[in-house]
């Protein structure tokens, strides 16, 4: 005969679930981390129940004190979580009821369906705020590293081939812009997370006169004007996990941006590029090759993106076939959401620290940026200013590049006669095209990597991220 666990069940069942079932269905091993938010939700619910006359003042006080005591025990690590009680909600409620008789009234008018939806929204609200703050700190690290090396030029790349010269700071500011979109996406997501589902019950609300607006206000589910934000459909409220999917989707974009940044740092740290040096604290050695200095933090940041993408796909797959409303499948949402938020927060923090401990090799950058071939497009622009159609100018400069390669000299050492042999519009002033300082000063459009524009953008971001 199968052993059964002592988990509390409704009067509908003659016995508890089998021990193997209890083990399979428990979630407290991971949802325990919602305990603070579960306590907050229960305290607000108790206050509301007292207001509508379903708890006395004394009962409310006893319940709140009991919950606070349990909270202190959990925080200190003294609370014993019981797998047979399935989840964080039942563990806390069972212990409260054991200590405070009025605790048996606390579940009045609510279900674990709307309770867990509330806890997840409360938890995610806090996490999104912290992640937003950490993104700003990463932006600050990028801006400060750029400002510290404001005069440094490097080759910009397309197809991982040298393309045109850009300021090192301009390259870093590209990631600041990406992260800013992530930051604002989180702000927009927060507004949709910040909606209170409590009072929706298991599926159809309650016949009791619950004051949902009061609970929403007590828990901070309000808009900019202080108006309570409530879910408007009880069935949607308990089955909705869009807020989790949206958060994981934004996290996936963020992880992709972090991965791209990591890839650039990895390339720049190679002996072939040799543009930067990462602190020893953020690199590792080889178990066999003593000379190695591996950019493991950056490589792991790149690798972490894969698990974040996987979590998003797992959530979407989990939800795609669920009928209305709550189904136990939804228990699988938490580990995916928890892991995603934990992963991107840790990666953002480590990437900021890595950048704070990265040194730019100015001479190597300057040597690479001095490659005259990087100004081939500027040569075409020179001809355009002389009235040559761009396609013709492009063809002429391509011929010059081929000529320089054939005679084995850099583009800026091609003679004026050779220039004019390709196109008669070239004059003595063509030599100015290869003045890198002048070339950068000519890039004056908004968003361009010109000297004045990059300084302006650095100053703008310095104010925003301080």
KEVEX-720268 format. One record per residue (C-alpha): x, y, z; residue in one letter; residue number from 0. Coordinates in Angstrom, 3 decimals, always signed. Layout:
residues N
REC     east    north       up resn resi
REC        X        Y        Z    A  NUM
...
This chain:
residues 466
REC     east    north       up resn resi
REC   +0.000   +0.000   +0.000    X    0
REC   +1.288   +3.478   -0.916    X    1
REC   +2.374   +5.790   +1.860    X    2
REC   +0.575   +9.107   +1.889    X    3
REC   +1.893  +12.496   +2.911    X    4
REC   +0.201  +14.514   +5.644    X    5
REC   -0.427  +17.482   +3.334    X    6
REC   -3.651  +19.277   +4.157    X    7
REC   -6.423  +18.619   +1.626    X    8
REC  -10.048  +19.655   +1.366    X    9
REC  -12.910  +17.538   +2.714    X   10
REC  -13.436  +16.225   -0.797    X   11
REC  -10.534  +13.767   -0.334    X   12
REC  -10.418  +10.849   +2.018    X   13
REC   -6.625  +10.768   +2.164    X   14
REC   -3.612  +12.839   +1.253    X   15
REC   -1.583  +12.340   -1.898    X   16
REC   +1.018   +9.640   -2.141    X   17
REC   +4.489  +10.597   -0.955    X   18
REC   +5.799  +10.336   -4.514    X   19
REC   +3.025  +12.639   -5.725    X   20
REC   +3.775  +15.135   -2.967    X   21
REC   +7.442  +15.099   -3.969    X   22
REC   +6.563  +15.556   -7.638    X   23
REC   +4.096  +18.392   -7.095    X   24
REC   +5.846  +20.441   -4.402    X   25
REC   +7.135  +23.893   -5.294    X   26
REC   +8.327  +25.196   -1.940    X   27
REC  +11.875  +24.148   -2.828    X   28
REC  +11.961  +27.129   -5.193    X   29
REC   +8.946  +29.354   -4.476    X   30
REC  +10.054  +29.881   -0.855    X   31
REC  +11.828  +32.977   -2.127    X   32
REC   +8.419  +34.648   -2.461    X   33
REC   +8.021  +34.616   +1.321    X   34
REC   +8.415  +38.350   +1.905    X   35
REC   +5.844  +39.160   -0.721    X   36
REC   +3.508  +36.452   +0.525    X   37
REC   +3.668  +38.012   +3.990    X   38
REC   +3.014  +41.503   +2.633    X   39
REC   +0.041  +40.278   +0.630    X   40
REC   -1.385  +38.437   +3.625    X   41
REC   -1.017  +41.462   +5.897    X   42
REC   -2.817  +43.692   +3.395    X   43
REC   -5.516  +41.040   +2.976    X   44
REC   -5.952  +40.830   +6.752    X   45
REC   -6.315  +44.615   +6.988    X   46
REC   -8.989  +44.504   +4.292    X   47
REC  -10.852  +41.633   +5.972    X   48
REC  -10.950  +43.620   +9.202    X   49
REC  -12.228  +46.709   +7.377    X   50
REC  -15.150  +44.796   +5.845    X   51
REC  -15.974  +43.168   +9.171    X   52
REC  -14.730  +39.616   +8.598    X   53
REC  -11.930  +39.975  +11.157    X   54
REC  -11.954  +41.794  +14.467    X   55
REC   -9.270  +44.346  +15.228    X   56
REC   -7.749  +41.936  +17.750    X   57
REC   -7.684  +39.139  +15.166    X   58
REC   -6.018  +41.392  +12.597    X   59
REC   -3.349  +42.443  +15.088    X   60
REC   -2.707  +38.833  +16.111    X   61
REC   -2.416  +37.735  +12.475    X   62
REC   -0.054  +40.556  +11.539    X   63
REC   +2.135  +39.935  +14.589    X   64
REC   +2.194  +36.236  +13.817    X   65
REC   +3.209  +36.882  +10.209    X   66
REC   +5.930  +39.306  +11.323    X   67
REC   +7.320  +36.686  +13.712    X   68
REC   +7.364  +34.084  +10.948    X   69
REC   +9.108  +36.603   +8.707    X   70
REC  +11.854  +37.138  +11.267    X   71
REC  +12.381  +33.379  +11.544    X   72
REC  +12.586  +32.977   +7.772    X   73
REC  +15.045  +35.861   +7.489    X   74
REC  +17.250  +34.343  +10.180    X   75
REC  +17.144  +30.890   +8.584    X   76
REC  +15.324  +29.290  +11.504    X   77
REC  +12.048  +28.562   +9.747    X   78
REC  +11.620  +24.948   +8.654    X   79
REC  +10.066  +24.602   +5.231    X   80
REC   +7.979  +21.445   +4.836    X   81
REC   +7.812  +19.837   +1.411    X   82
REC   +4.572  +18.053   +2.357    X   83
REC   +2.880  +21.440   +2.592    X   84
REC   +3.578  +21.956   -1.113    X   85
REC   +4.337  +25.655   -1.431    X   86
REC   +5.331  +28.886   +0.279    X   87
REC   +1.696  +29.866   +0.837    X   88
REC   +0.653  +26.709   +2.675    X   89
REC   +3.852  +26.622   +4.730    X   90
REC   +3.303  +30.132   +6.036    X   91
REC   -0.444  +29.782   +6.522    X   92
REC   -0.130  +26.434   +8.306    X   93
REC   +2.482  +27.812  +10.706    X   94
REC   +0.439  +30.962  +11.307    X   95
REC   -2.679  +28.933  +12.070    X   96
REC   -0.716  +26.738  +14.469    X   97
REC   +0.352  +29.828  +16.404    X   98
REC   -2.651  +32.112  +15.933    X   99
REC   -6.158  +30.573  +15.874    X  100
REC   -7.454  +33.531  +13.817    X  101
REC   -4.993  +32.522  +11.115    X  102
REC   -7.618  +30.044   +9.941    X  103
REC   -9.658  +33.029   +8.731    X  104
REC   -6.861  +34.562   +6.677    X  105
REC   -7.653  +32.647   +3.491    X  106
REC  -11.178  +34.053   +3.451    X  107
REC  -12.028  +35.380   +0.004    X  108
REC   -8.818  +34.334   -1.700    X  109
REC   -7.347  +31.351   -3.499    X  110
REC   -3.808  +30.222   -3.983    X  111
REC   -4.493  +31.072   -7.632    X  112
REC   -4.802  +34.810   -7.056    X  113
REC   -2.368  +34.654   -4.128    X  114
REC   +0.512  +33.335   -6.236    X  115
REC   -0.294  +35.776   -9.038    X  116
REC   -0.038  +38.557   -6.458    X  117
REC   +3.220  +37.275   -4.969    X  118
REC   +4.857  +36.966   -8.372    X  119
REC   +3.853  +40.493   -9.355    X  120
REC   +5.115  +41.879   -6.046    X  121
REC   +8.414  +39.998   -6.395    X  122
REC   +8.878  +40.961  -10.028    X  123
REC   +8.151  +44.611   -9.305    X  124
REC  +11.067  +44.723   -6.885    X  125
REC  +13.355  +42.830   -9.239    X  126
REC  +12.592  +45.085  -12.189    X  127
REC  +13.425  +48.140  -10.094    X  128
REC  +16.753  +46.630   -9.040    X  129
REC  +17.576  +45.513  -12.578    X  130
REC  +16.815  +49.001  -13.885    X  131
REC  +19.171  +50.486  -11.311    X  132
REC  +21.889  +48.009  -12.260    X  133
REC  +21.492  +48.778  -15.961    X  134
REC  +22.092  +52.441  -15.164    X  135
REC  +25.280  +51.471  -13.315    X  136
REC  +26.466  +49.454  -16.317    X  137
REC  +25.759  +52.433  -18.552    X  138
REC  +27.767  +54.554  -16.145    X  139
REC  +30.718  +52.162  -16.409    X  140
REC  +30.594  +52.358  -20.210    X  141
REC  +30.326  +56.150  -20.220    X  142
REC  +33.146  +56.589  -17.711    X  143
REC  +35.460  +54.242  -19.621    X  144
REC  +34.674  +56.167  -22.789    X  145
REC  +35.240  +59.545  -21.128    X  146
REC  +38.535  +58.346  -19.680    X  147
REC  +39.652  +57.513  -23.217    X  148
REC  +37.841  +60.306  -25.052    X  149
REC  +40.699  +60.953  -27.496    X  150
REC  +41.269  +57.308  -28.433    X  151
REC  +40.435  +56.266  -31.995    X  152
REC  +39.987  +52.698  -33.191    X  153
REC  +38.901  +51.101  -36.439    X  154
REC  +35.173  +50.520  -36.692    X  155
REC  +34.325  +47.125  -38.162    X  156
REC  +31.776  +45.633  -40.500    X  157
REC  +31.919  +41.911  -41.291    X  158
REC  +34.755  +41.876  -38.707    X  159
REC  +36.836  +43.768  -41.285    X  160
REC  +38.256  +47.240  -40.750    X  161
REC  +35.802  +49.796  -42.093    X  162
REC  +36.114  +53.421  -40.908    X  163
REC  +37.695  +55.208  -37.953    X  164
REC  +35.557  +55.843  -34.862    X  165
REC  +36.241  +57.055  -31.387    X  166
REC  +36.522  +54.276  -28.818    X  167
REC  +33.966  +56.213  -26.759    X  168
REC  +31.551  +56.233  -29.701    X  169
REC  +31.743  +52.450  -29.870    X  170
REC  +30.987  +52.153  -26.146    X  171
REC  +28.143  +54.649  -26.398    X  172
REC  +26.482  +52.363  -28.934    X  173
REC  +25.988  +49.898  -26.068    X  174
REC  +24.789  +52.693  -23.784    X  175
REC  +22.046  +53.373  -26.316    X  176
REC  +21.094  +49.685  -26.488    X  177
REC  +20.925  +49.462  -22.717    X  178
REC  +18.827  +52.603  -22.581    X  179
REC  +16.187  +50.934  -24.723    X  180
REC  +16.259  +47.991  -22.307    X  181
REC  +15.903  +50.404  -19.385    X  182
REC  +12.832  +52.033  -20.890    X  183
REC  +11.310  +48.698  -21.867    X  184
REC  +11.555  +47.673  -18.219    X  185
REC   +9.792  +50.874  -17.185    X  186
REC   +6.962  +50.148  -19.586    X  187
REC   +6.816  +46.527  -18.448    X  188
REC   +6.667  +47.646  -14.809    X  189
REC   +3.396  +49.450  -15.526    X  190
REC   +1.801  +46.192  -16.690    X  191
REC   +3.277  +44.196  -13.810    X  192
REC   +1.973  +46.771  -11.350    X  193
REC   -1.643  +45.538  -11.425    X  194
REC   -3.246  +43.815   -8.432    X  195
REC   -4.942  +40.437   -9.072    X  196
REC   -5.971  +39.709   -5.465    X  197
REC   -9.713  +39.343   -5.092    X  198
REC  -10.055  +37.291   -8.247    X  199
REC  -10.315  +34.097   -6.192    X  200
REC   -9.789  +30.790   -7.901    X  201
REC  -11.579  +31.866  -11.082    X  202
REC  -14.764  +33.818  -10.320    X  203
REC  -13.988  +36.331   -7.591    X  204
REC  -15.997  +36.144   -4.373    X  205
REC  -19.496  +36.756   -3.083    X  206
REC  -17.935  +38.488   -0.079    X  207
REC  -17.678  +42.314   -0.138    X  208
REC  -13.914  +42.364   -0.668    X  209
REC  -12.322  +45.795   -0.997    X  210
REC   -9.861  +45.216   -3.820    X  211
REC   -9.036  +48.914   -4.115    X  212
REC   -7.856  +49.048   -0.507    X  213
REC   -5.559  +46.056   -0.969    X  214
REC   -4.127  +47.550   -4.149    X  215
REC   -3.366  +50.823   -2.386    X  216
REC   -1.828  +49.099   +0.628    X  217
REC   +0.497  +47.138   -1.659    X  218
REC   +1.437  +50.040   -3.902    X  219
REC   -0.482  +48.923   -6.990    X  220
REC   -1.248  +52.478   -7.995    X  221
REC   -0.585  +54.693  -11.009    X  222
REC   +1.222  +58.027  -11.048    X  223
REC   -1.910  +59.717   -9.721    X  224
REC   -2.288  +57.274   -6.838    X  225
REC   -5.241  +55.459   -8.411    X  226
REC   -5.456  +51.705   -7.661    X  227
REC   -4.600  +49.431  -10.566    X  228
REC   -6.747  +46.283  -10.594    X  229
REC   -7.109  +43.359  -12.964    X  230
REC  -10.464  +43.650  -14.706    X  231
REC  -11.260  +40.013  -15.401    X  232
REC  -10.979  +37.332  -12.725    X  233
REC  -10.301  +34.541  -15.208    X  234
REC   -7.518  +36.455  -16.908    X  235
REC   -6.091  +37.559  -13.558    X  236
REC   -5.371  +34.033  -12.298    X  237
REC   -4.201  +32.548  -15.597    X  238
REC   -2.243  +35.506  -16.973    X  239
REC   +1.510  +35.174  -17.123    X  240
REC   +2.056  +37.767  -19.813    X  241
REC   +3.892  +39.891  -17.272    X  242
REC   +6.386  +37.073  -16.742    X  243
REC   +6.803  +36.428  -20.463    X  244
REC   +7.246  +40.129  -21.198    X  245
REC   +9.861  +40.439  -18.469    X  246
REC  +11.714  +37.410  -19.829    X  247
REC  +11.470  +38.818  -23.343    X  248
REC  +13.041  +42.116  -22.290    X  249
REC  +15.642  +40.155  -20.339    X  250
REC  +16.417  +38.170  -23.512    X  251
REC  +17.038  +41.395  -25.432    X  252
REC  +19.202  +42.643  -22.584    X  253
REC  +21.135  +39.357  -22.523    X  254
REC  +21.679  +39.637  -26.277    X  255
REC  +23.076  +43.160  -25.862    X  256
REC  +25.344  +41.989  -23.057    X  257
REC  +26.519  +39.098  -25.220    X  258
REC  +27.406  +41.434  -28.079    X  259
REC  +29.326  +43.698  -25.704    X  260
REC  +31.122  +40.659  -24.318    X  261
REC  +32.077  +39.563  -27.818    X  262
REC  +33.641  +42.942  -28.600    X  263
REC  +35.590  +42.875  -25.351    X  264
REC  +36.779  +39.344  -26.078    X  265
REC  +38.003  +40.349  -29.544    X  266
REC  +39.668  +43.519  -28.279    X  267
REC  +41.535  +41.510  -25.635    X  268
REC  +43.060  +39.097  -28.163    X  269
REC  +46.703  +39.409  -29.191    X  270
REC  +45.455  +40.044  -32.731    X  271
REC  +43.532  +43.191  -31.717    X  272
REC  +45.295  +44.002  -28.433    X  273
REC  +43.178  +47.108  -27.787    X  274
REC  +42.408  +46.435  -24.114    X  275
REC  +43.653  +44.593  -21.067    X  276
REC  +41.252  +43.085  -18.550    X  277
REC  +42.192  +42.939  -14.891    X  278
REC  +43.518  +39.594  -13.663    X  279
REC  +40.557  +39.450  -11.274    X  280
REC  +38.190  +39.086  -14.240    X  281
REC  +40.208  +36.571  -16.230    X  282
REC  +41.517  +33.057  -15.651    X  283
REC  +44.511  +30.991  -16.630    X  284
REC  +44.837  +27.690  -18.401    X  285
REC  +45.254  +24.325  -16.674    X  286
REC  +47.934  +23.477  -19.241    X  287
REC  +49.252  +26.634  -20.937    X  288
REC  +50.892  +28.977  -18.407    X  289
REC  +50.875  +32.030  -20.698    X  290
REC  +47.092  +32.139  -21.100    X  291
REC  +44.828  +34.915  -19.806    X  292
REC  +41.295  +33.901  -20.688    X  293
REC  +38.360  +36.381  -20.635    X  294
REC  +36.078  +33.982  -18.778    X  295
REC  +33.708  +36.594  -17.324    X  296
REC  +33.007  +38.001  -20.779    X  297
REC  +32.696  +34.517  -22.258    X  298
REC  +30.209  +33.490  -19.580    X  299
REC  +28.237  +36.692  -20.142    X  300
REC  +28.005  +35.627  -23.771    X  301
REC  +27.038  +32.107  -22.764    X  302
REC  +24.405  +33.180  -20.225    X  303
REC  +22.341  +34.626  -23.069    X  304
REC  +21.579  +31.090  -24.239    X  305
REC  +19.904  +30.074  -20.978    X  306
REC  +17.910  +33.328  -20.882    X  307
REC  +16.676  +32.688  -24.429    X  308
REC  +15.823  +29.121  -23.415    X  309
REC  +13.794  +30.293  -20.432    X  310
REC  +11.746  +32.587  -22.651    X  311
REC  +10.992  +29.796  -25.120    X  312
REC  +10.132  +27.458  -22.222    X  313
REC   +7.609  +29.961  -20.838    X  314
REC   +5.984  +30.545  -24.206    X  315
REC   +5.774  +26.807  -24.804    X  316
REC   +4.335  +26.271  -21.331    X  317
REC   +1.522  +28.736  -21.950    X  318
REC   +0.662  +28.165  -25.582    X  319
REC   -1.750  +25.255  -25.079    X  320
REC   -3.306  +26.011  -21.692    X  321
REC   -7.094  +26.319  -21.572    X  322
REC   -8.633  +28.879  -19.242    X  323
REC   -8.050  +29.345  -16.406    X  324
REC   -5.524  +28.157  -13.827    X  325
REC   -3.738  +24.882  -14.531    X  326
REC   -1.023  +23.281  -12.415    X  327
REC   +1.312  +23.617  -15.393    X  328
REC   +1.700  +27.247  -14.322    X  329
REC   +3.810  +26.079  -11.382    X  330
REC   +6.594  +25.676  -13.951    X  331
REC   +6.714  +29.414  -14.617    X  332
REC   +8.621  +30.390  -11.478    X  333
REC  +11.939  +28.640  -11.994    X  334
REC  +12.165  +30.030  -15.517    X  335
REC  +11.355  +33.553  -14.346    X  336
REC  +13.584  +33.350  -11.266    X  337
REC  +16.517  +32.017  -13.265    X  338
REC  +16.147  +34.655  -15.966    X  339
REC  +16.078  +37.582  -13.557    X  340
REC  +18.909  +36.154  -11.448    X  341
REC  +21.017  +35.557  -14.549    X  342
REC  +20.627  +38.960  -16.190    X  343
REC  +21.080  +40.834  -12.918    X  344
REC  +24.299  +38.967  -12.133    X  345
REC  +25.576  +39.448  -15.687    X  346
REC  +24.849  +43.180  -15.690    X  347
REC  +26.700  +43.607  -12.390    X  348
REC  +29.723  +41.569  -13.505    X  349
REC  +29.994  +43.340  -16.847    X  350
REC  +29.999  +46.695  -15.066    X  351
REC  +32.787  +45.513  -12.760    X  352
REC  +34.727  +44.099  -15.685    X  353
REC  +34.576  +47.440  -17.516    X  354
REC  +35.616  +49.286  -14.367    X  355
REC  +38.716  +47.096  -14.339    X  356
REC  +39.619  +47.303  -18.020    X  357
REC  +42.536  +49.322  -19.384    X  358
REC  +42.687  +50.675  -22.933    X  359
REC  +45.989  +50.226  -24.786    X  360
REC  +46.102  +53.672  -26.338    X  361
REC  +49.187  +53.174  -28.554    X  362
REC  +47.858  +49.977  -30.075    X  363
REC  +44.499  +51.616  -30.779    X  364
REC  +46.204  +54.600  -32.392    X  365
REC  +48.347  +52.367  -34.591    X  366
REC  +45.296  +50.473  -35.820    X  367
REC  +43.264  +53.656  -36.389    X  368
REC  +46.075  +55.203  -38.437    X  369
REC  +45.531  +52.692  -41.234    X  370
REC  +44.903  +55.018  -44.227    X  371
REC  +42.590  +52.469  -45.845    X  372
REC  +40.024  +53.401  -43.182    X  373
REC  +39.616  +56.741  -44.982    X  374
REC  +38.806  +55.252  -48.389    X  375
REC  +35.200  +56.404  -48.081    X  376
REC  +36.445  +59.897  -47.248    X  377
REC  +38.337  +59.804  -50.567    X  378
REC  +35.087  +59.006  -52.356    X  379
REC  +33.409  +61.903  -50.516    X  380
REC  +36.285  +64.149  -51.678    X  381
REC  +35.435  +63.338  -55.282    X  382
REC  +31.714  +63.841  -54.640    X  383
REC  +32.461  +67.358  -53.404    X  384
REC  +34.271  +67.877  -56.732    X  385
REC  +31.060  +67.008  -58.573    X  386
REC  +31.768  +63.324  -59.302    X  387
REC  +28.711  +61.014  -58.979    X  388
REC  +29.121  +58.759  -55.959    X  389
REC  +29.079  +55.476  -57.894    X  390
REC  +31.850  +56.782  -60.146    X  391
REC  +33.792  +58.067  -57.114    X  392
REC  +33.384  +54.704  -55.381    X  393
REC  +34.746  +52.921  -58.445    X  394
REC  +37.710  +55.301  -58.690    X  395
REC  +38.717  +54.828  -55.053    X  396
REC  +38.372  +51.066  -55.439    X  397
REC  +40.820  +51.293  -58.348    X  398
REC  +43.211  +53.333  -56.181    X  399
REC  +43.070  +50.723  -53.424    X  400
REC  +43.859  +48.008  -55.962    X  401
REC  +46.741  +50.104  -57.307    X  402
REC  +48.187  +50.675  -53.819    X  403
REC  +48.012  +46.954  -53.098    X  404
REC  +49.672  +46.167  -56.421    X  405
REC  +52.624  +48.517  -55.873    X  406
REC  +52.872  +47.534  -52.208    X  407
REC  +52.393  +50.847  -50.438    X  408
REC  +49.728  +52.347  -48.175    X  409
REC  +47.003  +54.449  -49.702    X  410
REC  +48.348  +57.733  -48.311    X  411
REC  +51.685  +57.157  -50.090    X  412
REC  +50.181  +56.918  -53.559    X  413
REC  +51.597  +59.861  -55.601    X  414
REC  +49.441  +62.692  -56.903    X  415
REC  +50.257  +61.568  -60.443    X  416
REC  +48.939  +58.102  -59.626    X  417
REC  +45.814  +59.633  -58.076    X  418
REC  +45.214  +61.765  -61.166    X  419
REC  +45.863  +58.776  -63.388    X  420
REC  +42.760  +57.200  -61.903    X  421
REC  +40.619  +60.364  -61.811    X  422
REC  +41.586  +63.863  -62.934    X  423
REC  +39.450  +65.459  -60.185    X  424
REC  +42.093  +64.611  -57.611    X  425
REC  +44.229  +67.644  -56.708    X  426
REC  +47.069  +68.492  -54.314    X  427
REC  +44.556  +68.932  -51.478    X  428
REC  +43.816  +65.190  -51.555    X  429
REC  +46.571  +64.765  -48.947    X  430
REC  +44.310  +66.450  -46.370    X  431
REC  +41.902  +63.532  -46.610    X  432
REC  +44.424  +61.403  -44.716    X  433
REC  +44.670  +63.818  -41.795    X  434
REC  +42.833  +61.746  -39.197    X  435
REC  +42.133  +64.680  -36.905    X  436
REC  +40.518  +66.629  -39.743    X  437
REC  +38.684  +63.531  -40.917    X  438
REC  +37.037  +63.131  -37.502    X  439
REC  +36.195  +66.827  -37.250    X  440
REC  +34.309  +66.598  -40.568    X  441
REC  +31.803  +64.122  -39.068    X  442
REC  +29.433  +66.706  -37.650    X  443
REC  +25.988  +65.139  -38.027    X  444
REC  +23.953  +64.062  -34.995    X  445
REC  +24.913  +60.508  -34.139    X  446
REC  +28.151  +60.552  -36.116    X  447
REC  +31.504  +59.616  -34.543    X  448
REC  +32.891  +63.117  -35.054    X  449
REC  +35.049  +64.826  -32.450    X  450
REC  +32.508  +67.447  -31.403    X  451
REC  +29.514  +65.085  -31.549    X  452
REC  +31.165  +62.380  -29.435    X  453
REC  +32.099  +64.942  -26.796    X  454
REC  +28.524  +66.186  -26.790    X  455
REC  +27.135  +62.679  -26.400    X  456
REC  +29.588  +61.868  -23.610    X  457
REC  +28.548  +65.029  -21.771    X  458
REC  +24.866  +64.169  -22.231    X  459
REC  +25.287  +60.675  -20.872    X  460
REC  +27.522  +61.780  -18.006    X  461
REC  +24.579  +63.863  -16.736    X  462
REC  +22.063  +61.048  -17.239    X  463
REC  +23.974  +58.283  -15.469    X  464
REC  +25.464  +60.184  -12.524    X  465
